Amino acid sequence: GRGTPEQEEPTPKYKQKTIKMMSPFDSLTLPYRHTWHRVALWGFNQVFPDAFVWREFKEGAEEAFQVVHSCLYSEENSQLRQLLAEPLYDELKEYRKEHLASPHRERTATVDSVECQGVMRGFPNSDKFGDVLLHVQVLFRTQETFSCPHQRMETVIHRTHKWTFARRLAESADQPQGDWVVSDMSFKGWYEEDMGLPFSL
């Protein structure tokens, strides 16, 4: 007679854990800060046209967050070099090298959603060459998933991030404004052991 077809064993499900790492103070004060600094940046635009356009900035900032997050779990450097200010790039590169030296390649980290919620600060200053820079600090709200395939473990994190972007402003109206780069970010906590997550190998 015909043999009984073998049944495939069901794939074991991932163990899931959800963590919330929010800053209540930042979330509560953001609407007031955003309104205040948007007005100040509008006035700044009268001197430096299109120095800060919120809709364009918001879209670019969210895209930059996705790219930087992806690069942190790979050996990709070219995109990081384009997106980060040089001092931050050097610092982050060393920090990232330490973590990639451990078995992080067996783990995955993805950004499920990211929203640039508003402006925390906006201020100008001058660099060592005398050029005027515009700095804008924003608050991101994200959902990120960290997975460890061989342990079949998955942690979903809801949290906020504060990043500062900077651009060099044009000396005259007929010149384009400089590109935005990330000038400051808190990267401590991007990797599992920094957050105390149960991903030890």
Summary of the structure (lengths in Angstrom):
residues: 201
radius of gyration: 21.2
end to end distance: 47.8
largest distance: 88.5
contacts: 523
relative contact order: 0.20
helix: 36%
strand: 32%
